[in-house]
Each structure stands twice: as structure tokens, then as C-alpha cells.
Amino acid sequence: MKDVDLVAQIIELEKKGGGDWSWLRTLEAIEVLIEEKLKREPTNIEWWLRLSIVEISPPLVDNPKSIACVEKVLAIDPDNPLATLFLAFLRD
């Protein structure tokens, strides 16, 4: 799946979101789409960072999983400034 197609699917899911439980289901669906992409492209830094943001978004708020995503970015690119800053934010 091309990034453009994946982003379009995510935007469509976000448009359908509404209410806490509906938004939770929307975030979970976005999470699955991104995880599927990362199975095919496990070194895609951009999508690991996107997944980390989804993981800390209310109502999911899975801080340990978000940290694990950022740590994967740093394992791929130890000098990634965005990942370094975001990890400091998550650990604070």
C-alpha cells in the first residue's frame, strides 16, 4: 500500500470518529493500518513515529508502547533529533 493510500484511509477513519468509544475504535483501526505497514517496512522511521503518536493519543494513551515505537526509530537512526526529543517528552 502506498503512503498516500494509507494516509487517505487514516483521514477517512478520522472523519468517522466521534464520541469517546467511537474515537477509540477509530484509533485502534488506524493503529492496525500502521502496524500492517510496518510489518512490510520495519525500518520506516516516519511510520514508527506516527504510530508512537497514535499510541499516546487519548483515549488509547499507551505510553509504554509509544516509547517502544520511538526506541525502534532510534535503533534504526540513533541520531534522529525528532525521536530523541519525543522520547524525552514521553519519559518526562
TALINGI-V109339 format. One record per residue. N is the residue number from 1. RES is the residue in one small letter. OMEGA is omega in radians with two decimals (none if undefined). NEAR is the number of other ideal C-beta (glycine too) atoms within 8 Angstrom. D_FIRST is the distance of its C-alpha to the first C-alpha in Angstrom with 2 decimals. Layout:
n: {N,N}
res: {RES,RES}
omega: {OMEGA,OMEGA}
near: {NEAR,NEAR}
d_first: {D_FIRST,D_FIRST}
This chain:
n: {1,2,3,4,5,6,7,8,9,10,11,12,13,14,15,16,17,18,19,20,21,22,23,24,25,26,27,28,29,30,31,32,33,34,35,36,37,38,39,40,41,42,43,44,45,46,47,48,49,50,51,52,53,54,55,56,57,58,59,60,61,62,63,64,65,66,67,68,69,70,71,72,73,74,75,76,77,78,79,80,81,82,83,84,85,86,87,88,89,90,91,92}
res: {m,k,d,v,d,l,v,a,q,i,i,e,l,e,k,k,g,g,g,d,w,s,w,l,r,t,l,e,a,i,e,v,l,i,e,e,k,l,k,r,e,p,t,n,i,e,w,w,l,r,l,s,i,v,e,i,s,p,p,l,v,d,n,p,k,s,i,a,c,v,e,k,v,l,a,i,d,p,d,n,p,l,a,t,l,f,l,a,f,l,r,d}
omega: {3.13,3.12,-3.12,3.12,3.14,3.12,3.11,3.10,-3.14,3.12,3.12,3.10,3.14,3.12,-3.12,-3.10,3.12,-3.10,-3.06,-3.07,3.11,3.13,3.09,3.12,3.11,3.12,3.12,3.11,3.09,3.11,-3.14,3.13,-3.12,3.12,3.09,3.10,-3.10,3.03,3.13,-3.08,-3.01,3.12,-3.12,-3.06,-3.10,-3.08,3.00,3.11,3.09,3.13,3.13,3.11,3.08,-3.08,3.14,-3.14,3.05,0.09,3.11,3.11,3.09,-3.06,3.12,3.13,3.09,3.10,3.13,3.11,-3.13,3.10,3.07,3.08,-3.11,3.04,3.12,-3.08,-3.05,-3.11,-3.11,-3.06,-3.14,3.13,3.13,3.12,-3.11,3.10,3.08,3.08,-3.09,-3.10,-3.10,none}
near: {5,5,5,6,8,12,8,8,9,11,8,8,12,9,6,8,9,5,5,6,6,10,11,10,8,12,13,9,9,12,12,8,12,14,9,9,12,12,7,6,8,6,5,9,11,6,11,14,14,9,13,15,9,12,14,11,9,4,8,12,8,8,9,6,8,13,12,8,13,15,9,9,14,12,6,9,8,5,5,11,6,7,13,10,8,11,12,8,7,12,6,4}
d_first: {0.00,3.78,6.53,8.29,6.43,6.62,10.08,11.01,10.58,12.60,15.11,15.62,16.36,18.68,20.52,21.31,22.70,26.45,29.18,28.96,27.79,25.26,23.87,23.81,21.72,19.34,19.08,18.65,15.70,14.09,15.17,13.49,10.00,10.66,12.36,9.63,7.54,11.03,11.79,9.41,10.60,14.02,15.57,13.39,16.39,15.02,12.91,15.96,18.11,16.15,16.40,20.05,20.69,19.29,21.53,24.63,24.14,26.82,27.17,25.01,26.90,26.07,27.57,27.62,23.89,23.29,25.70,24.02,20.68,22.72,24.66,21.57,20.94,24.61,24.48,21.93,23.74,27.22,28.20,25.38,27.56,25.23,24.63,28.38,29.38,27.03,28.28,31.82,31.14,29.73,32.71,35.28}
